[in-house]
Structure formats: structure tokens, C-alpha cells
Amino acid sequence: MIKEKIKKYIRPIIFTLVGAVIGLLYYKFVGCSTGTCVITSNPISSMLYMGLVGFLLSGVFCKGCGGTCNM
């Protein structure tokens, strides 16, 4: 029972963390030198934004629906 709950939340956690790391790397290597870009002007906003994108993508690749999703 506990393992099922852990399996349920592990995918969104991993996708969110990977998204945040990608956001940090994007800030570091691409970024915004002028500071006028809202998302890429500081590392925190870039990490939060990409973490959110990662979290949302974790639901897209979900196997748990089994074709019964109501979308």
C-alpha cells in the first residue's frame, strides 16, 4: 500500500527535478544578459518555470490511465 503511493508520486517528483535542473542549465548557458527576460533573467524563476513544465509533462506520459482518461 505504501509502495503504491510512492510509485504514484515518484514520476512527478523526478520530472519536476529534471525540469528544474534543465531550467538552471538553460539560465547558465543561454540566459538573458540584459535582464529584461522575465523567465530567464534569474535562476530561480527559470528553475520554477521549467520544474512546472516537467511536472505537467509527467502527467502526459502517465501509464496509469489505461485509456480511461476523461480528456
Secondary structure by P-SEA (a helix, b strand, c coil): caaaaaaacaaaaaaaaaaaaaaaaaaaccccccccccccccaaaaaaaaaaaaaaaaaaacccccccccc
